[in-house]
Amino acid sequence: MSHDVTEDTQSEEPQGIPLSTLALVGALARAMEEHQQKVIKPRKDAPRDPLVEDFQATKRPELVVEVGGEKVGHYKVNTTKDRFEVADAAAFEAYAEEKDEIDIVIVPKPAFVNAVLAHAQRDPETGTIFDSRTGEVVPGIKFVPGGKPTGTVTWTWNKHKGQPIGKAVLLAAYRRGELNEYLRETPELLPTAQPGASE
């Protein structure tokens, strides 16, 4: 009897996806990941440097991507923000010492530096930097205007009700072959080169 129970247990199919199928899909995903790193990622990152160069020349921060007149998304050149930073360490350290905000290592306390920089303001007429909380002039601080490209860009899919509809529009046009003329130089991205293309 116990022998029959063992046979029945061994002959039962495991619940869910068989391990051999999981392994096959895992191997395929690994191959596609390697392909993505070597072939597709450089294509994905290709607009970055030209977009940054274009921004430096034209100050145009965004580039809209359309398919058949419909927006699918846009690239945005990331830029630095205006900020204050310590320009004259000795002058600022003397100021911090006056305020009893010096650590034993003889540097201004990081929390003090952060607070002063966070509340720093600049007099637009004189360029003098002062603490907005006290009105006191703060030596050793300079204003660094933002707006310079960071060297990175951000991609955003066009969305409708929170869903990335632009992605669906782009992929549908891709599957219909409407993008083939743009992909001649990148045959590895053509639909016919993708798994399941003949289905």
Order of alpha helices (4+ residues) and beta strands (2+ residues): alpha-alpha-alpha-alpha-beta-beta-beta-alpha-alpha-beta-beta-beta-beta-alpha
